[in-house]
Amino acid sequence: MSNNRAEQLNQILEKLKTSSSDIEACAVVSEDGLMIASLLPEGFEDEQVAAMSATMMSMGTRTTQELNRGTLRQLFIKGDNGYAIGMYAGPNAVLLALAGKGAKLGLLFLDLSRAVEKINIVLE
């Protein structure tokens, strides 16, 4: 990936994170589990986050296919401390966002959808 694309993706992630106080971290990951761009807090390992994101999206894809639910668009995980959301974001890429437990989900999904549109354009 060119530096220009990486810079554009990092700018999209920065804008996403600053536009929503609910987003604690975000990243663009390849479906193969490689980190493309990220804004992760200290203590998070890029490689581990990328691998987990790719694995959960792969399992979600398989599940939607096996249960005849069509194409997976997003994966939503709720834990005691907040949310992890994965959304397909262009050819072979996933947007991962981590949000706090008090997140306003409607606004969060709107912000993520807008970011996905921009990421899709960069990755075309």
C-alpha positions as CSV (number, residue, x, y, z in Angstrom):
1,M,0.0,0.0,0.0
2,S,1.3,3.4,-0.9
3,N,2.2,6.0,1.8
4,N,-0.5,8.2,0.4
5,R,-3.2,5.6,1.0
6,A,-1.9,4.8,4.5
7,E,-2.0,8.6,5.3
8,Q,-5.5,8.9,4.0
9,L,-6.7,5.9,6.1
10,N,-5.0,7.3,9.2
11,Q,-6.7,10.6,8.6
12,I,-10.1,8.9,8.3
13,L,-9.4,7.0,11.5
14,E,-8.4,10.2,13.3
15,K,-11.5,12.0,12.1
16,L,-13.7,9.1,13.2
17,K,-12.1,9.0,16.6
18,T,-12.4,12.7,17.2
19,S,-16.0,12.9,15.8
20,S,-17.3,10.4,18.4
21,S,-16.3,10.5,22.0
22,D,-17.6,7.0,22.3
23,I,-14.8,5.5,20.2
24,E,-11.8,4.4,22.2
25,A,-9.8,2.8,19.4
26,C,-10.2,2.0,15.7
27,A,-8.3,0.2,13.0
28,V,-8.4,-0.9,9.4
29,V,-7.4,-4.5,9.0
30,S,-7.0,-6.8,6.0
31,E,-9.2,-9.9,5.8
32,D,-5.9,-11.8,6.0
33,G,-5.2,-10.4,9.5
34,L,-2.7,-7.7,8.6
35,M,-2.9,-4.2,10.1
36,I,-3.4,-1.5,7.5
37,A,-3.9,1.5,9.7
38,S,-4.7,1.9,13.4
39,L,-5.3,4.2,16.3
40,L,-5.0,1.8,19.2
41,P,-4.2,2.6,22.8
42,E,-0.9,1.8,24.4
43,G,-0.8,-1.9,25.4
44,F,-2.6,-3.2,22.4
45,E,-0.6,-5.2,19.9
46,D,-1.3,-4.4,16.3
47,E,-0.6,-8.0,15.1
48,Q,-2.9,-9.5,17.7
49,V,-5.7,-7.1,17.2
50,A,-5.5,-7.6,13.4
51,A,-5.5,-11.4,13.7
52,M,-8.5,-11.4,16.1
53,S,-10.4,-9.0,13.9
54,A,-9.8,-11.1,10.8
55,T,-10.8,-14.3,12.6
56,M,-14.0,-12.9,14.0
57,M,-15.1,-11.5,10.7
58,S,-14.2,-14.9,9.0
59,M,-16.3,-16.7,11.6
60,G,-19.1,-14.2,11.1
61,T,-19.0,-14.7,7.3
62,R,-19.2,-18.4,7.7
63,T,-22.1,-18.2,10.2
64,T,-24.1,-15.9,7.9
65,Q,-23.6,-18.2,5.0
66,E,-24.4,-21.4,6.9
67,L,-27.6,-19.7,8.4
68,N,-28.6,-18.3,5.0
69,R,-28.4,-14.7,6.3
70,G,-26.7,-13.3,3.1
71,T,-23.4,-11.3,3.1
72,L,-22.0,-10.3,6.5
73,R,-21.9,-6.5,6.8
74,Q,-21.0,-6.0,10.4
75,L,-20.3,-7.9,13.6
76,F,-21.3,-6.5,17.0
77,I,-19.8,-7.8,20.2
78,K,-20.9,-6.5,23.6
79,G,-18.9,-7.1,26.8
80,D,-19.0,-5.8,30.3
81,N,-16.6,-3.0,29.4
82,G,-18.1,-1.9,26.1
83,Y,-18.3,-2.9,22.4
84,A,-16.2,-4.2,19.6
85,I,-17.7,-3.6,16.2
86,G,-16.3,-4.9,12.9
87,M,-17.6,-3.6,9.6
88,Y,-16.5,-4.6,6.1
89,A,-14.7,-1.5,4.6
90,G,-13.8,-2.0,1.0
91,P,-12.1,-4.8,-0.9
92,N,-10.7,-7.3,1.6
93,A,-10.7,-4.8,4.6
94,V,-12.5,-4.5,7.9
95,L,-13.0,-1.4,10.1
96,L,-12.7,-2.3,13.8
97,A,-14.0,0.1,16.4
98,L,-13.9,-0.3,20.2
99,A,-16.4,1.8,22.1
100,G,-17.2,2.3,25.8
101,K,-20.2,0.7,27.5
102,G,-22.1,4.0,27.5
103,A,-21.8,4.5,23.8
104,K,-24.8,5.9,21.9
105,L,-25.1,3.0,19.4
106,G,-27.2,4.8,16.8
107,L,-24.7,7.6,16.4
108,L,-21.8,5.2,16.6
109,F,-23.2,3.1,13.7
110,L,-23.8,6.3,11.7
111,D,-20.2,7.5,12.2
112,L,-18.8,4.0,11.4
113,S,-20.9,3.8,8.2
114,R,-19.6,7.1,7.0
115,A,-16.0,6.1,7.8
116,V,-16.5,2.8,5.9
117,E,-17.7,4.8,2.8
118,K,-14.5,6.9,2.9
119,I,-12.3,3.9,3.5
120,N,-13.9,2.0,0.6
121,I,-13.0,4.9,-1.7
122,V,-9.4,5.0,-0.6
123,L,-9.0,1.2,-1.1
124,E,-10.7,1.0,-4.5
